[in-house]
Amino acid sequence: QLNRLYTKGQNDVYEFGVMISSRNYNEKDLLPKTDDPERLSVAQQSIDFAIGLSYLPPKNVSNPFAGMARNDLSAMVYDDTNTNTNTYSEAERYAAYVELSKQDYEHFSKLFAKTEHNNDRRELYAGILEYFDALPPVEKAAYPEGHRDTMQGLLDKEVERWGPLALLQLAAEEAAEKETAETEAATERQFESILNQGQTTAEMLQAIIKQAQELPETKK
């Protein structure tokens, strides 16, 4: 049931994006059927954001859900209440999904940067486990069975190679002192090279895991 709900949420977001890009819609039909001015305002902002995003290059229109807590965004995207109750409009769910993906991209890019210089993957795998454990059940359904056990096994191997996670804090502080804008930019370019815009956040994370496992081994 959770997997079906996840798939439905993904399909709804995709189909809404296709419709907006086609320009084949009436904006009034996209608004929720309510007289609540606050609800209508947020829904209209979501429509404006989606339309702006559909242009090439995208127009600079603010997302009404920018900065919202990640799991609150997920609850909007995968809302399973009856559509007749108009809990969220399709435009709102679309805008929420875009913000969720943006937050995940930023989170994953910081995790991936941990492998930039020394190939020590402890913090990467620990961060992935922390991220996965915090996901709502509907999003966990997108991952293959045994995913967490696999990640735990990868982390355990790294701890065996590099030592306990408690030693990471000192190393992180030393690395922070040496970090420059140039290395940050290089890491960002490397991260972008393994992704594409059509990926879900689950696929994005799997790409990072695959890339991390392919990094060359370095001696302790």
Salt bridges, closest charged atoms under 4 A:
ASP12 OD2 - LYS8 NZ 2.70
ASP12 OD2 - ARG93 NH1 3.07
GLU90 OE2 - ARG93 NH1 3.08
GLU92 OE2 - ARG39 NH1 2.79
ASP104 OD1 - ARG70 NE 2.78
GLU106 OE2 - LYS102 NZ 2.96
ASP120 OD2 - ARG122 NH2 2.60
GLU123 OE2 - LYS114 NZ 3.71
ASP133 OD1 - ARG148 NE 2.71
GLU139 OE2 - ARG70 NH1 2.70
GLU158 OE2 - ARG121 NH1 3.54
GLU158 OE2 - ARG161 NH1 3.22
GLU214 OE2 - LYS210 NZ 2.65
GLU217 OE1 - ARG161 NH1 3.17
